[in-house]
Amino acid sequence: MPIGTAFHERTFPLCESLSYREWSGYYAVSSYEPHHEHEYNAIRNAAALIDISPLFKYRLTGKDATRLVDRIITRDMRKVAVGQVVYTPWCDERGKVIDDGTVSRLEENTYRWTAADPSLRWFTQNAAGMDVHIEDISESVSALALQGPTSGRLLKSLVAGADIANLKYFRVTKGSIAGVEVEISRTGYTGDLGYEIWIESEKAVRVWDALMEAGRAFDIHPAGMLALDVARVEAGLLLIDVDFNSSKKALVDEQRYSPFEMGLGRLVNLDKNRFVGQAALIEEHKRGHAREIVGLEIDWPQVESLYEAVGLPPAVSPMASRVAVPVYKEGMQVGKATTTTWSPTLKRMIALATVNRGYTRPGTRLQFEITVEAVRHQVRATVVKTPFFNPKRKTATPIA
C-alpha cells in the first residue's frame, strides 16, 4: 500500500484529478488537473514544482567514500570537484547497467547519491573492507524539482545564503528557504532551466509553502508525472524499466543494456582506476556494440494522411506512450521505439528507440509502426540527435 510523501498534505488538496500512481512505495501525482497541459506549459514557460521525494537517496561518508564511488560508477571521480554533480550509470561485472542517477560531491569525502531502484545492498557489497559509512536517507530527506524558465528568478528572490544567480549547471550549493536549511543543485529531468532542492523531511512542508507563495509572481504550478514524462522525452532522457532495463531485473540478455548501447559512451572513463564492469566494457569498446538508443522524428504529414484516408482527424495521445512499437528498415525490423510522444513545444511526434548499430547515424531513414483503426501501417521516421529540445537557458550563467 503506497504512502504519501512529506508533501502529501499539500499536494493532495491540489490534485483535482485524483490521478495518482505508485512510485517506489509512495503516491505520486500523475496530473493535478484532469489534463496535464497547464503543468507541461509551466515546465516550458514558467515554473513547475514537482515532488521527486520517492527517489532513493544515499549519503556516503568516510575516508574511503571517494574510493567506493569511483569503484562503482563509470565516471572518473578524480575529475569531480567538491560542489559538483555528475549523472552516471553503474554496471555489473558484465558491463551491463544496473541503474543510473546523480552523484553530488558535497565535501571531499561526502556524497549524496540518487537512484531509481534500491541500491543499498549493491553499495554495501562493494564497500567490503573500506572505511565508509553508507546511510539510506530516502525517508529522512525529501526533494522538490523546481523547473522552468522563471525558476532561477524565483529562487534568487527566496533563497538566503546562496548565490543562485551564478550557480552553474550541475553544481550544488547550500542555503536556506523560509529559515530551513536546504541543498540546491542545478539539475533536473526536464531538459530546461531547473533546480532540485533537498530538504529534511520534517521541515519539508515549510519549503513547499514558501515556494508556492513566492512563486505566484512567477506563475508557478505544481506538476505531475504525465507532464514530466513528455518533458524528459523532449530532453532525450531515459527512463529505467521503459527505455532500458536494470540488469538486476532483466529476464533475458536482450533486456540488458551497456552504457554504450544507451548512448552514454561519453560517460565511460575506461582508463580510470578499476571499476565494476571495466574489463567487459573495454572489450565491448574494442569490438563495438550491436545496438544503441537514438532519437526518432516521425513524419507527421504521413501520419495525418493515414487518418485522412479513413475519414478521421489525426489522433495522438497527449501522454507519452510507453508501449514499445517496432521500427523497420525496408521491411526488416531493426529496433523498437520505447517511448513516443507528441512534443507541444516542437510541434513534432518524437520517440526514443533502440535500433541496430548500422542504423544509428543521424539522418538515417527508417519506418515506424503506427496503428490506425486497428490496421498497422509504417510511416517514415528519421534518426536525429538528442536532446530534441535544448534551450540555452538550461546551462546559461548568470541567471537574469
C-alpha positions in Angstrom: 0.0 0.0 0.0 1.6 3.3 -1.0 2.0 6.1 1.4 2.2 9.9 1.0 5.5 11.8 0.8 6.3 14.6 3.2 4.5 16.9 0.8 1.3 14.9 0.6 -0.7 17.1 2.9 -0.1 19.9 0.4 -0.3 18.1 -2.9 -3.5 16.1 -2.1 -5.8 19.2 -1.9 -4.3 20.5 -5.1 -4.8 17.2 -7.0 -8.2 17.9 -8.6 -8.0 14.9 -10.9 -7.3 12.4 -8.0 -5.0 10.8 -10.6 -2.1 9.0 -8.8 0.4 6.3 -9.5 2.7 4.3 -7.3 6.4 5.3 -7.3 8.8 3.3 -5.0 6.1 2.8 -2.4 4.8 6.4 -2.5 1.7 8.1 -4.0 2.9 10.2 -6.9 0.5 12.7 -8.7 0.1 11.8 -12.4 -1.6 15.1 -13.1 -3.1 17.7 -10.8 -5.8 18.8 -13.3 -7.8 16.4 -15.5 -5.4 17.3 -18.3 -1.7 17.9 -17.8 -1.4 20.7 -20.4 -1.0 23.6 -17.9 1.6 21.6 -15.9 3.6 20.9 -19.0 3.4 24.6 -20.0 4.7 25.6 -16.6 7.8 23.5 -17.2 8.5 25.1 -20.6 7.2 28.7 -20.0 7.1 29.5 -16.3 7.9 27.4 -13.1 6.8 23.9 -12.2 7.1 22.4 -8.8 7.5 18.6 -8.8 7.6 16.2 -5.8 10.5 13.8 -6.5 10.9 12.6 -3.0 10.3 8.9 -3.9 13.8 8.8 -5.4 16.2 6.5 -3.5 18.8 8.7 -1.8 22.0 7.7 0.0 24.7 9.6 1.9 28.2 8.3 1.8 30.9 9.5 4.2 34.2 8.3 5.5 37.9 8.1 4.4 37.1 5.7 1.6 33.9 7.3 0.3 35.5 8.6 -2.9 37.2 5.3 -3.5 33.9 3.5 -3.2 32.1 5.8 -5.6 34.9 5.5 -8.1 34.8 1.7 -7.8 31.1 1.6 -8.7 30.4 4.3 -11.3 31.7 4.6 -14.8 32.8 8.3 -14.4 36.2 9.3 -13.1 35.8 10.8 -9.6 39.3 12.3 -9.8 37.8 14.9 -12.2 34.8 15.8 -10.0 35.3 18.7 -7.6 33.5 19.5 -4.4 30.3 21.2 -5.2 29.9 19.3 -8.5 27.1 16.9 -9.5 27.5 14.1 -12.1 25.0 12.0 -13.9 26.3 8.4 -14.3 25.4 4.8 -14.9 26.8 2.0 -12.8 27.3 -1.6 -14.1 27.5 -5.2 -13.0 30.6 -7.3 -13.7 29.4 -8.0 -17.3 29.3 -4.3 -18.1 25.5 -4.1 -18.1 23.8 -1.2 -16.5 22.3 -1.8 -13.0 20.9 1.8 -12.7 21.6 5.4 -13.4 21.4 8.5 -11.2 23.2 11.5 -9.9 26.2 11.7 -7.5 26.7 15.0 -5.7 30.1 15.7 -4.1 29.1 17.7 -1.1 32.5 17.6 0.6 35.9 15.9 0.0 34.6 12.6 1.2 30.8 13.2 1.5 28.4 12.3 -1.3 24.7 12.3 -1.9 23.7 9.6 -4.4 20.3 9.2 -6.1 19.0 6.1 -7.7 15.7 4.8 -9.3 15.9 1.4 -7.7 17.1 0.3 -4.2 20.9 0.2 -4.2 22.0 -0.1 -0.6 22.8 -3.8 -0.9 25.0 -3.2 -4.0 26.8 -0.3 -2.5 27.4 -2.2 0.7 28.7 -5.3 -1.1 31.3 -3.2 -2.9 32.3 -1.4 0.2 33.7 -4.5 1.9 36.9 -3.7 3.7 36.6 0.0 3.2 36.3 2.8 5.8 33.0 4.2 4.5 29.5 4.8 6.0 26.5 4.3 3.7 23.3 5.8 5.0 19.9 5.3 3.4 18.4 8.8 3.6 15.4 8.1 1.3 12.9 8.8 4.0 14.7 11.4 6.1 15.4 13.7 3.0 12.7 14.9 0.7 13.2 16.5 -2.6 11.5 19.0 -5.0 12.3 19.8 -8.6 11.7 23.4 -9.5 11.9 23.6 -13.2 11.2 26.1 -15.9 12.4 29.5 -17.3 11.3 31.5 -14.3 12.7 29.0 -11.7 16.0 30.8 -11.3 14.5 34.2 -10.7 12.1 32.6 -8.2 14.9 31.0 -6.2 17.0 34.2 -6.3 14.1 36.0 -4.6 13.7 33.4 -1.9 17.0 31.7 -1.0 19.3 33.1 1.6 23.0 32.3 1.9 23.5 31.0 -1.7 24.4 32.7 -4.9 21.7 31.2 -7.1 22.3 33.7 -10.0 25.8 32.2 -10.5 25.2 28.6 -9.7 26.5 26.7 -12.7 24.8 23.8 -14.4 25.3 20.5 -12.5 26.7 22.3 -9.4 25.3 22.2 -5.8 25.2 24.7 -3.1 23.7 25.2 0.4 21.3 27.9 1.6 18.0 28.4 3.4 14.4 28.8 2.4 11.9 30.1 5.0 14.6 29.5 7.6 15.0 25.9 6.6 18.5 24.7 5.6 18.5 23.2 2.1 20.9 21.9 -0.5 20.2 23.1 -4.1 21.5 21.5 -7.2 21.1 22.9 -10.7 19.8 19.7 -12.1 16.6 18.2 -13.3 14.8 15.7 -15.5 13.1 18.2 -17.9 15.9 19.5 -20.1 15.1 23.0 -19.1 16.5 25.6 -16.6 15.8 24.0 -13.3 16.9 23.1 -9.8 16.4 20.2 -7.3 16.0 21.1 -3.6 17.0 18.6 -0.9 15.3 19.1 2.4 15.0 17.5 5.8 11.6 15.7 5.6 10.3 17.0 8.9 10.6 20.6 7.6 9.7 20.0 4.0 6.2 21.5 4.1 7.6 24.9 5.1 9.8 24.9 1.9 6.8 23.9 -0.3 4.7 26.7 1.2 7.4 29.3 0.7 8.0 28.3 -2.9 4.3 28.3 -3.7 3.7 31.7 -2.1 6.7 33.4 -3.6 6.1 31.5 -6.9 2.8 33.3 -7.6 4.7 36.1 -9.1 6.5 33.6 -11.4 3.3 31.7 -12.5 4.3 28.6 -10.5 2.3 25.4 -10.9 2.6 22.0 -9.2 3.3 19.4 -11.9 2.9 15.7 -12.0 4.4 12.7 -13.7 2.5 13.0 -17.1 3.9 16.4 -17.8 7.3 15.4 -16.6 7.3 12.3 -18.9 6.7 14.5 -22.0 9.4 16.9 -21.0 12.0 14.2 -20.3 11.5 12.7 -23.8 12.0 16.1 -25.4 15.2 16.3 -23.4 16.3 12.8 -24.6 16.4 11.5 -21.1 16.0 7.7 -20.5 13.6 6.0 -18.0 14.5 2.8 -16.3 12.1 -0.1 -17.0 10.9 1.7 -20.1 13.8 2.7 -22.3 16.2 0.3 -20.7 16.2 -2.4 -18.0 18.2 -2.8 -14.9 20.5 -5.9 -15.4 19.4 -7.0 -11.9 15.8 -7.3 -13.1 16.3 -8.4 -16.7 14.9 -11.8 -17.6 16.9 -12.3 -20.9 20.1 -10.8 -22.3 18.0 -8.7 -24.8 16.8 -6.7 -21.8 20.3 -5.8 -20.5 22.0 -2.7 -21.8 25.5 -1.4 -21.6 26.3 2.3 -21.3 27.4 2.3 -24.9 24.1 0.8 -26.0 22.3 3.5 -24.0 24.2 6.2 -25.9 26.2 7.1 -22.8 29.6 6.1 -24.0 30.8 9.7 -23.2 30.2 8.9 -19.5 32.5 5.8 -19.5 36.1 6.5 -18.5 37.8 3.3 -19.4 41.3 4.5 -18.4 40.5 5.3 -14.8 41.1 3.2 -11.8 39.5 -0.2 -11.8 35.7 -0.2 -11.6 33.0 -2.8 -11.7 32.4 -3.9 -15.3 35.5 -2.2 -16.7 37.0 -5.3 -18.3 33.7 -6.1 -20.1 33.3 -2.5 -21.3 36.9 -2.3 -22.6 36.2 -5.4 -24.6 32.9 -4.0 -25.9 34.6 -0.8 -26.8 37.1 -2.7 -29.0 34.5 -4.8 -30.8 31.7 -2.3 -31.0 28.2 -2.5 -29.7 25.4 -4.0 -31.7 22.6 -1.5 -30.9 22.0 1.9 -29.5 19.3 4.2 -28.1 18.6 7.1 -30.5 16.0 9.8 -31.2 13.4 9.4 -33.9 11.4 12.2 -35.5 8.2 10.8 -37.0 6.8 12.1 -40.4 3.7 13.9 -39.1 2.2 14.7 -42.6 2.2 11.0 -43.3 0.5 10.2 -40.0 -2.2 12.8 -40.9 -2.7 11.2 -44.3 -3.4 7.8 -42.7 -6.1 9.2 -40.6 -7.5 11.3 -43.5 -7.7 8.1 -45.6 -10.2 6.6 -43.1 -12.1 9.9 -42.7 -10.8 10.8 -39.2 -8.8 13.7 -37.8 -5.3 12.7 -36.6 -5.4 11.3 -33.0 -2.3 11.2 -30.9 -2.5 10.9 -27.1 -1.2 14.0 -25.2 0.5 11.5 -22.9 3.8 9.9 -23.7 3.3 6.3 -24.7 5.5 3.7 -23.0 4.2 0.9 -25.3 7.1 -0.4 -27.4 6.4 -0.5 -31.2 8.6 -1.9 -34.0 11.0 0.1 -36.1 11.8 -1.1 -39.6 14.3 -0.6 -42.5 12.9 -1.6 -45.8 10.5 -4.1 -44.3 13.0 -5.7 -41.9 12.6 -4.9 -38.2 15.8 -3.2 -36.9 14.6 -2.0 -33.5 11.9 -0.7 -31.3 10.6 2.6 -30.1 10.2 2.5 -26.3 8.7 5.9 -25.6 6.8 8.0 -28.1 5.2 11.4 -27.6 3.8 14.5 -29.3 6.0 17.4 -28.4 3.9 20.5 -27.8 6.9 22.8 -27.9 8.5 21.4 -31.1 5.1 20.5 -32.8 6.5 17.1 -33.8 6.0 13.5 -33.0 9.2 12.1 -31.4 10.4 8.9 -29.9 13.3 7.2 -28.1 14.2 4.0 -29.8 16.7 1.1 -29.6 17.9 0.3 -33.1 20.6 -1.9 -34.6 24.0 -0.1 -34.7 24.1 0.1 -38.5 21.1 2.5 -38.5 22.0 4.9 -35.7 23.6 7.7 -37.8 21.6 11.0 -37.7 19.7 11.4 -40.9 19.1 7.6 -41.4 15.6 7.0 -42.7 13.6 4.3 -41.0 9.9 3.2 -40.7 7.9 3.5 -37.6 4.8 1.3 -36.9 1.6 3.1 -36.2 -1.9 1.6 -35.8 -5.0 3.4 -37.2 -8.4 1.9 -36.8 -6.8 -1.5 -35.9 -4.8 -1.5 -39.1 -1.0 -1.4 -38.8 0.9 1.0 -41.0 4.5 2.1 -41.4 5.4 5.8 -41.6 8.7 7.5 -42.2 11.0 8.2 -39.3 14.4 9.9 -39.2 17.1 9.3 -36.7 18.1 12.6 -35.0 20.5 13.7 -32.3 19.1 14.1 -28.8 18.2 16.1 -26.9 15.3 17.1 -29.2 14.8 20.3 -27.2 17.9 22.0 -25.7 17.4 25.7 -24.8 20.3 27.9 -24.0 18.8 28.9 -20.7 19.3 25.4 -19.3 23.1 26.0 -18.9 23.4 29.8 -19.1 25.1 31.6 -16.3 24.4 34.0 -14.7 20.6 33.8 -14.4 19.0 37.0 -15.4 
